Amino acid sequence: MTTPVPGFQPGAILTRAQIHPVLGGSGYAGICPAVEKKNVLLFSDSKIGERYGYRDGWLAEDDDIGPIFTYTGVGKQGNQTLSGGNAAILNHTNKGRTLHLFIAVGKVPGSDTRTHKYIGKFKVDERNQFEIREAKDELGQDRNVIVFRLRPIGSYIRETSDTFQPTPSSRFRFNQTGGRLRRKYRRQWRQDQQPTYANQMEAARDDLAEAFEERETAAGHPLVQLELSMRNSTSQLSIDLYNQTNNTVYEPTASAASESITQALAQLLSFRRYLRDLNHDQPLHLMVLTPSLPHEELRGLLAEHGIGIVYRNDSGGFSEFDDPTASNGAQRNFRCADCPVPA
């Protein structure tokens, strides 16, 4: 259910005194739930965001569904949590509420009253609701923030000044806890959702990643989240399972079925394209992490692309697949993504 916006058209410049009587909410918070009006009002201000090392805005590239606006949640100190206004954004559909986005543009002439440009109505991206990224808090300490991915509903305004500029070269950041926090928040979000097959598969994927990370950490091989800003793009990739020591990426799957394996393969090939820009003394290793050993044809498909397999074995632990068809019975070097293919 969406709510009408009498007199408000995308591009309108408004004060909060004009906005709140129509859409509900009150005060000066960045996220204003309006229970009676069935809305959640989102106010973006780049000057405030810059203090903490982030900025809201449109991605320059549309994906296969359409445009995306990224909006950073609230919380000035420590890791942002899925509570308060952040929970209001993530659960707006369950609550029957509509997101309305505004961007700060200036002040009413001759006063300190802020003005805001109405961008339009939005909903959270159903496919990828949020990302976890590292930023500074108000004390200058590194922390994790929640970056929501929003999609417009109906008419909207999209201006160059509110759109990110492509990154000329790939940039990398290593987040020590981002992957674990992202899984924790996804798990928390799923508890408030209707059970669906897609949610069950996502839960299985997260559970597998969690178990593998715990094992690696206990063995003295901690994994981190690698945040990748892709060259010539405004999109970002977040790799939740990355071993900094041996330059290895693990892409977990919900099952060992063909659809899951080929999806993971596509994701890893995308990672490979950009991770070759990462300066490391080890070659790049790409691994699929699966809940069981895939069948022979899928194993061959991965091997053709230089991608290895770590799978959950019958004892509940993890094993790396050894290719019994390699010449002289030797193990094929699945891990070396950049090695030349033997003649």
TAKA-V689815 format. One record per residue. N is the residue number from 1. RES is the residue in one small letter. NEAR is the number of other ideal C-beta (glycine too) atoms within 8 Angstrom. D_CENTER is the distance of its C-alpha to the mean C-alpha in Angstrom with 2 decimals. Layout:
n->[N	N]
res->[RES	RES]
near->[NEAR	NEAR]
d_center->[D_CENTER	D_CENTER]
This chain:
n->[1	2	3	4	5	6	7	8	9	10	11	12	13	14	15	16	17	18	19	20	21	22	23	24	25	26	27	28	29	30	31	32	33	34	35	36	37	38	39	40	41	42	43	44	45	46	47	48	49	50	51	52	53	54	55	56	57	58	59	60	61	62	63	64	65	66	67	68	69	70	71	72	73	74	75	76	77	78	79	80	81	82	83	84	85	86	87	88	89	90	91	92	93	94	95	96	97	98	99	100	101	102	103	104	105	106	107	108	109	110	111	112	113	114	115	116	117	118	119	120	121	122	123	124	125	126	127	128	129	130	131	132	133	134	135	136	137	138	139	140	141	142	143	144	145	146	147	148	149	150	151	152	153	154	155	156	157	158	159	160	161	162	163	164	165	166	167	168	169	170	171	172	173	174	175	176	177	178	179	180	181	182	183	184	185	186	187	188	189	190	191	192	193	194	195	196	197	198	199	200	201	202	203	204	205	206	207	208	209	210	211	212	213	214	215	216	217	218	219	220	221	222	223	224	225	226	227	228	229	230	231	232	233	234	235	236	237	238	239	240	241	242	243	244	245	246	247	248	249	250	251	252	253	254	255	256	257	258	259	260	261	262	263	264	265	266	267	268	269	270	271	272	273	274	275	276	277	278	279	280	281	282	283	284	285	286	287	288	289	290	291	292	293	294	295	296	297	298	299	300	301	302	303	304	305	306	307	308	309	310	311	312	313	314	315	316	317	318	319	320	321	322	323	324	325	326	327	328	329	330	331	332	333	334	335	336	337	338	339	340	341	342	343]
res->[m	t	t	p	v	p	g	f	q	p	g	a	i	l	t	r	a	q	i	h	p	v	l	g	g	s	g	y	a	g	i	c	p	a	v	e	k	k	n	v	l	l	f	s	d	s	k	i	g	e	r	y	g	y	r	d	g	w	l	a	e	d	d	d	i	g	p	i	f	t	y	t	g	v	g	k	q	g	n	q	t	l	s	g	g	n	a	a	i	l	n	h	t	n	k	g	r	t	l	h	l	f	i	a	v	g	k	v	p	g	s	d	t	r	t	h	k	y	i	g	k	f	k	v	d	e	r	n	q	f	e	i	r	e	a	k	d	e	l	g	q	d	r	n	v	i	v	f	r	l	r	p	i	g	s	y	i	r	e	t	s	d	t	f	q	p	t	p	s	s	r	f	r	f	n	q	t	g	g	r	l	r	r	k	y	r	r	q	w	r	q	d	q	q	p	t	y	a	n	q	m	e	a	a	r	d	d	l	a	e	a	f	e	e	r	e	t	a	a	g	h	p	l	v	q	l	e	l	s	m	r	n	s	t	s	q	l	s	i	d	l	y	n	q	t	n	n	t	v	y	e	p	t	a	s	a	a	s	e	s	i	t	q	a	l	a	q	l	l	s	f	r	r	y	l	r	d	l	n	h	d	q	p	l	h	l	m	v	l	t	p	s	l	p	h	e	e	l	r	g	l	l	a	e	h	g	i	g	i	v	y	r	n	d	s	g	g	f	s	e	f	d	d	p	t	a	s	n	g	a	q	r	n	f	r	c	a	d	c	p	v	p	a]
near->[5	7	9	4	11	5	6	10	8	9	7	9	8	12	10	9	7	8	15	12	5	10	13	13	12	5	5	3	8	10	15	15	11	13	6	5	9	12	14	15	15	15	12	12	9	11	7	8	12	9	7	12	6	11	7	11	10	11	13	9	7	7	6	2	7	7	10	12	15	12	12	11	14	10	10	6	8	7	9	11	7	9	5	8	13	15	9	13	15	12	10	13	8	7	8	6	12	14	14	14	14	14	13	13	7	5	8	7	4	3	6	4	8	9	12	14	13	17	14	13	13	16	12	15	11	5	4	6	10	13	10	15	14	10	12	9	12	8	5	5	8	6	12	13	15	13	13	13	13	15	13	12	9	7	5	11	9	8	6	4	4	9	12	9	6	9	12	5	6	11	7	9	8	10	14	7	9	16	16	9	11	14	12	8	12	11	10	9	12	10	6	7	9	3	5	7	5	6	10	9	10	11	10	11	11	12	8	15	15	10	9	14	12	8	10	11	10	6	6	5	8	7	12	11	15	12	15	14	10	11	11	6	10	10	7	9	10	14	12	12	14	13	11	6	6	6	11	11	14	14	14	14	15	10	10	13	6	6	6	12	16	9	9	12	13	8	9	14	9	9	14	11	7	12	10	8	8	9	3	6	2	8	8	14	13	15	15	17	14	17	10	8	9	12	7	5	6	11	13	8	11	15	11	6	9	11	13	12	14	13	14	10	8	3	4	5	7	10	7	9	11	5	10	5	4	9	4	4	5	6	6	8	6	14	9	9	11	7	8	3	5	3	2]
d_center->[26.05	25.69	28.02	30.36	30.21	33.93	34.61	30.99	29.90	26.86	28.04	30.35	30.78	31.25	31.87	30.62	34.22	33.90	30.45	30.83	34.09	32.57	29.03	29.69	28.21	29.84	29.66	27.50	24.16	20.93	20.03	23.18	23.38	26.54	27.74	30.95	29.56	26.55	24.14	21.39	21.93	19.26	20.81	19.17	21.27	20.40	23.29	21.96	18.44	20.11	21.90	18.79	17.21	14.67	15.23	14.19	14.88	14.76	13.21	16.46	15.66	15.51	14.03	16.35	16.03	16.43	15.30	12.14	12.57	10.04	11.68	11.61	13.09	16.54	18.09	20.15	20.80	19.05	15.65	14.53	15.04	14.51	18.03	20.08	18.53	14.91	16.21	18.13	15.19	13.32	16.75	18.40	19.05	20.80	22.83	23.86	22.62	21.59	19.26	21.26	19.87	22.20	22.10	24.80	27.38	30.44	33.38	36.35	39.17	41.42	39.20	36.15	34.58	31.05	30.27	27.07	26.26	25.27	22.42	22.54	21.24	17.63	15.69	12.16	10.53	11.93	10.09	6.39	7.22	4.84	2.79	6.01	8.14	11.87	14.45	18.07	19.59	22.92	24.83	23.20	21.57	18.22	15.81	12.20	10.97	8.73	7.30	7.96	7.93	11.68	14.14	17.82	20.61	23.95	25.12	23.15	23.78	21.72	23.43	23.11	23.21	19.97	18.17	16.55	18.80	17.86	17.71	21.05	20.10	17.21	16.07	14.88	14.09	14.56	13.07	15.54	13.96	10.18	9.85	12.62	11.48	8.19	10.71	13.22	11.51	10.68	14.32	15.53	14.11	15.71	18.98	19.36	18.78	21.48	21.47	20.55	20.60	16.95	16.09	18.66	17.26	13.75	15.75	17.86	15.12	13.76	17.44	18.27	15.64	16.88	20.45	20.12	18.54	21.35	23.89	22.87	22.84	26.23	27.54	26.74	23.81	20.82	17.37	14.68	11.06	11.47	9.54	11.02	12.02	13.85	17.48	18.83	15.48	13.28	10.07	7.98	7.35	6.22	9.27	9.77	13.52	15.40	19.08	20.14	23.80	24.18	21.23	19.91	16.60	16.36	14.47	15.16	16.51	17.64	21.10	23.39	24.16	24.22	21.32	18.89	20.42	20.41	16.76	16.02	18.64	17.11	13.75	15.91	18.14	15.41	14.54	18.32	18.91	17.08	17.62	21.33	21.11	20.28	23.63	24.48	27.87	26.73	25.95	22.49	22.30	20.04	20.24	19.30	19.23	21.00	22.72	25.99	27.61	27.02	30.27	32.18	31.17	27.44	28.31	30.29	27.55	25.19	28.18	28.97	25.69	26.17	23.50	24.53	24.09	23.70	24.60	25.60	29.38	32.02	32.43	28.82	28.08	26.36	28.26	27.71	29.40	32.66	33.87	37.48	38.32	37.93	41.29	43.66	41.38	39.12	35.42	33.53	31.13	27.87	25.87	27.00	24.70	26.85	30.29	32.82	33.74	37.26	39.99]
